[in-house]
Amino acid sequence: MDVNNAPCMKVKCGVVNCVYNEDTLCHADALEVNAMHGHKADISDETCCTTFKSGRKS
């Protein structure tokens, strides 16, 4: 995957203990979101941000 040609957008983040969360915006170099069970999600609750990295205190 060529991230230089990838879309660019602001991503809101409400996870206060993620190291990439700065003022409720994701500052990771790349973002990965996957379905929690298999490869298909029907609602947002069935997805998961796998870029999350714990380490920041609330």
LINWOGI-V227035 format. One record per residue. BURIAL is 1 if it has 16 or more other C-alpha atoms within 10 Angstrom, else 0. D_CENTER is the distance of its C-alpha to the mean C-alpha in Angstrom with 1 decimal. Layout:
# LINWOGI-V227035
burial:BURIAL d_center:D_CENTER
burial:BURIAL d_center:D_CENTER
This chain:
# LINWOGI-V227035
burial:0 d_center:17.1
burial:0 d_center:18.1
burial:0 d_center:15.2
burial:0 d_center:18.0
burial:0 d_center:18.5
burial:0 d_center:15.0
burial:0 d_center:14.3
burial:0 d_center:13.3
burial:0 d_center:12.0
burial:0 d_center:11.0
burial:0 d_center:7.7
burial:0 d_center:8.8
burial:1 d_center:7.5
burial:0 d_center:10.2
burial:1 d_center:9.7
burial:1 d_center:12.6
burial:0 d_center:12.8
burial:1 d_center:9.6
burial:1 d_center:11.2
burial:1 d_center:8.9
burial:1 d_center:9.5
burial:0 d_center:12.7
burial:0 d_center:14.6
burial:0 d_center:11.8
burial:0 d_center:9.9
burial:1 d_center:7.1
burial:1 d_center:9.4
burial:0 d_center:8.0
burial:0 d_center:10.4
burial:0 d_center:8.3
burial:0 d_center:4.9
burial:0 d_center:5.6
burial:0 d_center:5.8
burial:0 d_center:9.3
burial:1 d_center:12.2
burial:0 d_center:13.3
burial:0 d_center:16.9
burial:0 d_center:17.9
burial:0 d_center:16.7
burial:0 d_center:17.0
burial:0 d_center:15.6
burial:0 d_center:18.0
burial:0 d_center:16.1
burial:0 d_center:12.6
burial:0 d_center:13.5
burial:0 d_center:13.7
burial:1 d_center:10.1
burial:0 d_center:7.6
burial:0 d_center:4.1
burial:0 d_center:6.3
burial:1 d_center:5.1
burial:1 d_center:6.1
burial:0 d_center:9.6
burial:0 d_center:12.2
burial:0 d_center:14.9
burial:0 d_center:15.2
burial:0 d_center:17.8
burial:0 d_center:17.7
